[in-house]
Amino acid sequence: MKKTANTFILMTAILLGQVTIAQGASILNSKHNLSISGPGTIKASGESEVCIFCHTPHHARQDIPYLWNRSAQTTNYTPYASSTLSATVGQPTSASKLCLSCHDGTIALGAVLSEPTPISFMGANTLSGRSSSLTTDLSDDHPVSFDYQSSITSGNLELVDTTALIGSQVQLDSTGQLQCTACHDPHDDAWGKFLVMSNQNSALCIKCHNKSGWAGSTHATSTRTWNNTGTDPWPDSEYTTVAANACGNCHRPHTAGRHQRLLKQVNEEDTCLACHSGQVATQSNIKTELVKWYSHPVDDYVGVHDAAEDFKAPGGVTTHVECEDCHNPHQVNSSTAVAPYVSGRNIGVQGIDAAGAKVANAQNLYEICFKCHADTPNNVITTPEITRQIIQVNTRLEFMPGNPSSHRVEINGSCGADVPSLLPPYTKTSILYCTDCHGSDNPTAGAHGPHGSTNKHLLVAEYKTHDKQVYNGADYALCYKCHNESNITTRTTPGFDHGGHVLDTNKRTSCSTCHDSHGISATQGTSAKNRRLINFNTNVVTPNGGELYYDGSFFKPKCVLVCHGRTHNMR
């Protein structure tokens, strides 16, 4: 009781200007000192009392504690909302509403209950139009006035248990709600922005947030700095490394550019490219890849991607591609892997497995690709570029185990038969990544992965599909990454004469005329007719007497077809 009385006497003395408060981190040297002695550009033109703008020993509000000196707001606010939010967020309550009596920018700073007329100000009368004004639209601000424990109970398992907050710098209010005061102490600016503790390495954020995989992620551990080219990725931060900025690399707790999930930029990719345009991640300049003629066009979509989207839900999702479709920024790391498994670049991303089922965390890289390049309605390719004997646009089916033949991207895939032209270290049992063929055309200096390429279909090397072209090995550079060119171009007797088909003036056949590079589904092809990726381009190859097939049952295979006007009768 004595302590309470002394506290009241001290507050009264402060209000009356009779106590000198220690300098440094105190309110006197902060922007919350709105008196004429305050250091800010907005302050009273004559009032010398410091605490009066919030507190008064007389004529205070009776409905709340704190000797509050400001009127109750009647403002209706737009609270934060998100498809991944488990909490129920309503109108601001308790301390948050008190903070907003200045920080929504609608009420004059000098409008206090203890004075008959508002205290006059210089600089501005309200915070409206300034970064410190949150306005009445709180949808771009960290949610407040919600029951923290209920958020966990309702499904947010990436929040720290309430027991861990006991005795910490982050405190809930007396009802268990999270308010502005969980992060901010309006009387102490020791850490800047009135934070209750340092937020270096996002120490404040992780007091509540426990994102899966975050501690070992690149964004939590990288010591990379800005190279002083382009735009500063951290213009409002005193920290100079990726690790030190941590959550702040991508998120802004107030006035966020993209409201859901509080991303710094309106366009999702701009948040990523702030660092991944060569300014911080200097060996990963994604921007130069995305502007190439063929790319995953992330800048074509704004606000379509949703962290809660379900590719297997009825109706699927609206067609789009964003960085987050392939990368999880909370888990991404530098760990390596071998095909078909995901590396640290793609860990923690939703996918579709080989059976067509949704998986929350893709284990194999092809599962991420299958989200958009497999089952309808998500398949972005509805018409094949080459009209073939067997039409299949579902890439998942093209690579399924048990197919007559396919390039192996799954552990139990099938290449059909011997492939004598393979270059070391490849063998007929080698597993491939989709990105072995689809990715940057500059694999040495370009950013790894299928961000962009100068080659059609986002290929890492040239692959011409037109017949009757004078042979140039560079036209089939993609194939020759794995296959020995001299084996292909050498005239072979006995055996199949690849050399004659690709070199002879009256033939000059493209690889794609006979071979379907992904594979042939077991539901459509057979091992007798579709081994060795045989699936003819019907614009070049037509039926012979009503029949069109490749007989792969012999060591020396035979065809029944018409190709370039030449009839083949089991030839």
Buried (B, 14 or more C-beta within 10 A) or exposed (E): EEEEEEEEEEBBEBBEEEEEBEEEBBBBBBBBBBBBBBEEEBBBEEBEBBBBBBBBBEEBBEEEEEBBBBEEBEBEBBBBEBEEBBBEBEBBBBBBBBBBBBBBBBBBBBBBBBBEEEBEBEEBBBBEEEEBBBBBBBBBBBBBBBBBBBBBEEEBEBBBEEEEBEEEBBBBBEEEBBBBBBBBBBBBBBBEEBBBBBBBBBBBBBBBBBBEBBEEBBBBBBEBBBEEEBEEBBEEBEBEBBBBBBBBBBBBBBBBBBBBBBBBBEBBBBBBBBBBBBBBBEEBBBBBBBEBEBBBEBBEBBEBBBEEBEBBEEEBBEEBBBBBBBBBBBBBBEEEBEBBBBBBBBBBBBBBBBEBEBBEBBEBBBBBBBBBBBBEEBBEEEEEEBEBBBEBBBBBBBBBEEBBBBBBBBEEBBBBBEBEBBEEEBEEEBBBBBBBBBBBBBBEEBBBBBBBBBBEBBBBBBBBBEBEEEBEBEBBBBBBBBBBBEBBBBEEEEEBBBBBBBBEEEBBBBBBBBBBBBBBBBEBBEBEBBBBBBBBBBEBBBBBEEEBBBBBEEEEBBBBBBBBEEEBEEE
